[in-house]
Every structure is written in C-alpha cells, then in structure tokens.
C-alpha cells in the first residue's frame, strides 16, 4: 500500500473519530485509536524507499598490511635503478613508495626549495610535480604514506619539523590525499586537492627532527630527534590530530644510536620508514641503514629493546638522508642529497634475495 493511500485512510478515520470525541463517545475514541495504530504499524512495514534514492558508495580501503617482509636479509650491495631526472631534486631528504600507484616513488627536497613534492618512477623518471598551494614550509625533512586523517583513502604525511638551530615555534605535520599519477606520462603538473596542517610542539623546547613514520592505522606518528650523540629520544604524536592549536608531542622512548661515533655526524638519525605491516622499521643515518624487528606487539617506541641488524654500512652516498621500503615491502630504497646541489643523484635499491 502506498503511503498516500494510508494517509488518506488515516485522515478519514481521524475525522470520524474526532466528531465522536466531541460527542463524548468512548466507543468511537477506542475504535479510532485502534484503527490509527494499526494503520501506522502497517505503514512502517510497507513503507517504500524514496524515489531515485541510491545507496552510498563505499569508500575505498587501501590495505597495505598484506605487503611481504623479507624472510632473509636485503642484499647489502645496492642496485642503481636509475638517476633522478627532475632537475629540481638536488637535496632529496625524504622518499616513500606510493600506496596508490604501483611503480611510483614520492620524494621531496630539503629546506630552501618550493613547496612541492615529486613523483618519480623507480628508474628515476620525472613523472610529476605536485604544488602544495597555500602553505609555507620552513624545513621539510621526511615523508610517510598511510591513511588520511579519519579516512581510509591514502595520504602523504610531510614532516616540516627540521630545526638545525633549535629555535622554531612553527613545526608542523602536513597531510594531503595522495594524487593519482599516470605512469605513462612525464612531467605532469598537479596541485594538492586538500592539505591538513597539524602544528606540533616539543617538551622542553624546540627539537631538530628528520625522521618520521606513521603507523598503519594512521593513529600515531613517531619522530626521532637528530643529534650526534649516543642516544636519541623518540617522540609520538597521537590522534586525534588538531589543526587549531599546537599539540605537544610526548617522549615515548630513548634509544642507542646504531651509527658510528668516531665519524662526524655519524650518530645522527636522518630518515625512517615503518613497514606497512608494522612489524619492521628501517632507520637511516649518514653512516648506515638499520632494520628493527617489531614483533609481539612492539611499537616504534620500543626500538631500545627490538632486535636490530645492519642492512648496509658504510653507504655509497655523499649525504644520504632518505630511506623507504619498496612497494613489495621486502626491499629498501635510498637516495642522497647532493652536497653541491647538482641534479641526477642515483636511486639505490637493496633487494631481498629470491628464495633458492
């Protein structure tokens, strides 16, 4: 029965019942109430959906947790898969494999460069530049991939947290939806569709940060201070992330630097990446790459107690700061800044050996 037909019947009975009510007829009132109740119960079970109403389209879920872990150890002798073709990439300090487009790496420069990020192929090809319109970053130092804030779609998280002089009061994490890249085209020019800004502050005052990772659920961002000392603090920024005021991050751990103490700056942590499974974490120093096992519920805060191994040391890069797992999850990417700001730095890939 259509709703309009039910409504007409209810209206007729109500009019009849009303006249009975004015005449003080109890029987008429009882019959009216019973009839109206019955019809509304019938309407509740027979109600038709509104015309032209379509179900909400489900949001895509980008699940990276299925990426493999290298069952052995990455080859300590890297392969050069190509050279960075974009002439602007001369101080690459961050790299991450795309969650959205196979064969794409996201990179960015250090301070003193335009507010943009770069999509490159695994052969170094210059695929795209993405303008970060409306923001001004002071010292972008690392990049991570993961879910957008409160959403399931993939985002890129940018750490504008570098502070060599330790005097900044405007450190922040910027987040943008990961752009879709056409890997068949070169030199695309894109613009971020949206940018979140989450200002942060540190307990005890400004800190120089060059390494950040995001947990696979997007709920926690971990950061390592860059100090040429035997120990470094680990910080955590936890959801909910706020844009209106600076959130004070918390110190959640202290770890021994795995670097070389007799080399100048050899203990400084300059980059990091968390495996999409959350079970491995790789740290980058000027003097090496080191991978940590996070099993049994361990988090990045527990590196002091996590088993660690060297991936490679020393490195064949003049000023290496960037590190990331590859899209398979088994290999590792690195790339260096150029001390003379010259383009064309090589992409280094540390593959996981194929099983015998």
N, C-alpha and C positions, 0 to 999 in steps of 0.2 A: 504494500500500500504506500502511495506517495505521501510525503509529509503534508502537502497542501490539502489532500483529501482528509487526512487525520485532523488537521487543524479545523477544517470546516465542520466535521462531526463534533469535535470538542466544543466548538463555539455554539453550535445548535443546542447541545445538551446543557451547556452552561447558562444559556439564555433561559431555557425552560426551568432549570433549577433555581435560577435567581428569582423568577416570578414566584416559585414555591416558597423560597426563603422569606420574601416579603409578606407571604400569607401565613408564615409560621407553620409550615407543613413539614414535620420531621421526616416523614417517609420520602418526600421529594428531595430533601437535603441528602439523606443517606444514599439514595439511588444515584444522585448526581455525583457525589464524591466517588462512589464505586465505579461509575462509568468513566469519569475523567481519569482516575488512577489506572484503570485497565487499558485505556487507550494510550496513555503516555508510556506504559510498560510495553505495549505493542510497538509504539514508535521507536523506543530505544533499541529493540531487536531488529527492526526492519528498516532502520534509517539508511538511506543510500549515501554514498560518498558524494561530495560536491562535484559538480561537473567540471571536467578538464583538470582535476587535481592529479598531479603526478608525484610519485614518491621521491623523497630527497635522494640525490645522487650521493652514494657513499664516497667519503674522502679516500684517496689512495693511501695505502700504508706502505711505506718504504722500509722494508725489513732487511737490515744488513747483518742480522745476527747469524745468518747461515754461512757467512764467509769462513773459509777454512783457516786453520792455523798450521804453520809449517811444522810437520812432525819431527823434523830433524833440526838442522841449523842452516841459515842462509849462507850462501857462498860468500866468503869474506873478500873475494875478488870481484868488484862490481863490473857490470857491463855498461858501456856507454851506448845508450839507445838513441841519442840524438843530441842536438845542440839548440839552445833556446833561440828561436828565430825572431821573437819580438824585440826590436831594438831598445825598448823601454825597460826590459827586465835586466837590470845591471846590478841590483842589490837585492836579490831574492832571499828573503828571510823566512818565508813560510810556504809550505806545499801540502796539499791533501788530494787524495783521489776522490773523484766525483761519486756521489751516491746516486746520481740521476742518469748520467750519460756514460756508458762504457767507453773507455779509451781517452777520457778527459782528465787532466790534472789541473787543479786550481793553484795559482801562485800569486804572490804579491811582493812588492818592494818594501824596503825599509823606509825610514823617515826621509822627508825632503822630496817626495815624489807625489804626483797627482793622486787623488782619492779614487782609485780604481783597482780592480782585480783582473787577473788574466787567466783565460782558459787556453791550455796548450795540449797538444797531442803527446802521446808517450814517446814520439820521435822528436819532440821539441817544436813542432809546427805551431805557428801563431794562429789560433782558432778565433779568439775573441777578446775584446776588452769590454769590461762592464763598468760603467760610470756609477759612482756612489754619490749621486746628486743630493745636495742639501746637508752634507756633513763635512766636518773638517777634522781629520785625524792628525795627531801630533807625532805618534811613533808606533805604527802598526808593526807587530813583531811575529805573530803566528796566526794560523788559520786552522779551524776544525770543521768537520762535517757532522751533521746529525739532524734530529727532528727540529722543526721550528718551535718556538715557544708556545706551548699549549696546543700544538697541532701535530699531525702525523706526516705532513709533507716535508721534504728535505730542505734544510737551510745550511748556509755557511756562516760560521761564527768567527768574527775577527777580533783579535786582541790588540786594541790600541792601548797597550799597557807598558810600553818601553819607557824607561826613565833613567838614562845613564847618570844624570846629575842628582837624581832622587829629590826632586822638588815639585813634581807635578801634583795638581789637585783636580785634574780633569780626566783621569784614566777612565776607560770605558770599554765595554764589550758591545760591538755592533753585530747585528744579525740581519741577514737578508735571505729571502727564498732563493734557492739555487736556480739560476737561469738554465733553460733548456738550450743546449748547444747542438748545432748542426755540424757534425764532424766532417761533412763533405765540403764545407765552405771555409775559406780562410779570411782572416782579418774582419770578422763581424764586429759591429759596433752596437752594444746593447746598453740598457740602463736598468738599474735595480728597480723592481716594481714596488718594493716597500723596504724600509730599514727601521729596525728597532735599535734603540740606544739604551744600554743599561750601565749607568755610571757606577763606579766602584771606588772604595777607599780601603786602605790597609791599616791594620792595627799597628800603632807605633809610628805611623808616618809613611811617606812615600817609599815605594819599593820598585826596583827595576825587574820587570818580568819579560821573558822572551819565549816562554814555553807554556802552551795551554792545551788541554784536552777536554772533550765533552763526553759524558757518559752516554751509553747507547739509548737510554730512556730520555735524554735531554733534560734531566733534573738537576745535574750538578756539573759545574765547570771547575776543573782543577788547574792550578798555576804553580810554577816553580820560580823562585827568585834566582836571578843571575848574579852570583857572587863568585869571586875567585878565592873561595875558602873551602875547607874540607867538608863542611856541612851546609845544607841549604834547606830553607823552610818550604813546606808545601801548603798552599792556600786552597780554600774551597769557597766557591760562590754557589749558593743553593737556591732552587726555585722556592717560592715564586719570585721571578725577576721583576724589578721595578724600574720604570723609566722616569718617574718624577723626582727621585732623590737618590743620592749615592748610597749603595748598600755596602756595609763594611764586611769584607770577606773574613773568614776565620782561619787561623792557623790550625791545620789538622795533622801535621806531621813534620818531622825533621829527618833528613836522610843524609848519608855519606855520599859525597860526590864520587862517581866512578872514574873521574878523569885523572890526568897526570899532573901531580902537584909541582914537579920541577920544570914544567913548561909554563911560560907566562900565559895567563888566562886559560890554562889547561883544565881548570876545575869548573868553569862556567857552563851552566846548562842553557843551551840556546834554542832548543826545539823539542817537541814531543808529539807523539800520536798514540791514541788508545785504539787497540784493535776493536772492530765493531762487535765482537763477542764479549768484550770487557775482560777477557782472560789474558791478554798480553798488552804490554805497554813498552814503547820504544822511546829512549831519550837520546838526544843529540848534544854532543859537546864539541868544542873545537878539536879535541883530541880523540874522538871516537864515537861509536854508536853502540848502545847497550840496550838489551831487551830484558824485561822483567816478566816473571810468571805471576799472574794474579789468580790463583786457584783457591777453592774453599771459601768463597765469599770475600776474598780480599779486594780492596779498592785501591785507587792510586794513592790514597793516604798512607798505605801500608808498605811503601817501597823499602823502607828500612829493614823490613823482615822478609821481603819477597826474594825468591831465588833470581839471580841475575847472571847473564852471560854476555860476553863481548861478541858483537857482530863483526866489527872491524876496528882496528887501531894500529897505527895512526891512519888518518884519512888522506886521500889524494885530492884534497880540495883546499884552495888557498884561504878561504874564510867561510867554512861550511856552517850553516845555521839551520837549514831546513831538513825535515825528515817526515816520512809518512809511510804507512802500509800501502801496498798496491791494491788494486780493486779486487784481486783474488783473496787478499788477506794473508798471503803466505810470503810475499816478497816485500822489500823495503826500497823506497825511493829517497835519494838525497840530491841536493843541488847547492851550489855555493854562490855567495856574493862574489863580485869581482872587486878586489881592492882598488883597482884603477877605474872602476865604473865602466868597464868595457862590456858590450853585449856578447852573446854566444857562449855562455857557460854550458858545460856538458851536463846532461841528465844521467845520473848514476843509478843503476838498478841492481839490488842484491837479491838474486832469485833463490827460491827454495829448490834444492836439487830434486829432480824427478825420482820417484821410488825405483829401485832396481827391478 
